[in-house]
Amino acid sequence: MSILSALALSRAPFTAFVAVGLAWGSFAAAVPDIKARLGVEDATFGLLLLGTAIGLSTTLWAAARWDRGLGRWAMPAGTILLAVAMQGLGWAAIPIVFFLALTIAGACSGLTDVVMNSRVAEIEARSGQSLMNVNHAMFSVAYGVSALLTGFLREAGLPLEGIFAVTGCLILVTAPFQFMRVDPVDEAGAKAARLPLAVVGLCGGIVLIAFMSEATVESWSALHIERTLGGGAAEGAFGPAMLGFTMAVGRFSGQAVAARMSEVAVIRIAAALAATGVLIAAAAPSPAVAYLGFGLLGLGISVIGPMGLALAGRLSDPRVRTAVIARVAVIGFTGFFFAPALMGLGADAFGLRVAFALVAVLIAGLWPLTVAAKSR
């Protein structure tokens, strides 16, 4: 199936992926200004980023109910809430307010994340086509575009309030396109069906490592380029943008690669490429070399998370698919927002170069998980 055909088949969820990518691409590129306005050191800023993880953790209990209660409105409603919640990040000027704003944004993002991944899995089951990689690719494209746009707006002197207002408007534009037919769920059967905890644990671990690795670069790459390597605001924004664009390339091509190789083989090769890339970025003497490292990381890490989510959906009973994906997504996306806090502690203690190098160690943790996946 071509990329355009896959996007046409999954039009509603892919626009939700675009919305979430716009939100967090803008945030990543605005991190230097946000941190400067708050006036906190690396460790404190890293701990403040835990607000997103706390908000996201509510998704575990709320997403399935949200999905069942709102049906076809679940995705667009979550997107609208996300657009509104992002405005708090533009106005928060003291740490506690910023923390609360991140908590709310994380909760809104989590609701949308779980539902849009469940919708993709639903369409995959109905059509027999692989769609997860191409949808995650659209997140990466939107993330990269949003990061670049935010960098240019920062260079032009637009305040954070204005930057996030622009981002919010762009997110709202996607909401009307997110309505789709939703298959009814057998409520009685869903209660009787057993949740496959082994699948949740294995797939959740794969997604967790992938998203933790991605998140550290998204949140700290701009600071690494601007502070460690002496780049400007636009150069700093190009760090997360490079990650987003190369992840899009990796995910667009991921469907073709996955059709020719096993998931385990792809994950192992991708992990090796990602670890090499992040080590290059850690040792980079200039922004250009750092871009190369971030690009290699993006290509490598891009397919691992979507494969974990797709595998969770494929191995689950349709009656509990949303619940399984919710748990796998929460495990993964909690790491997505928990990792920047750990990165902040590492940067404060050892410097950003060493902190980035430690990400390679994290990626190596995928190896034992692939061994367990192969045995299953």
Order of alpha helices (4+ residues) and beta strands (2+ residues): alpha-alpha-alpha-alpha-alpha-alpha-alpha-alpha-alpha-alpha-alpha-alpha-alpha-alpha-alpha-alpha-alpha-alpha
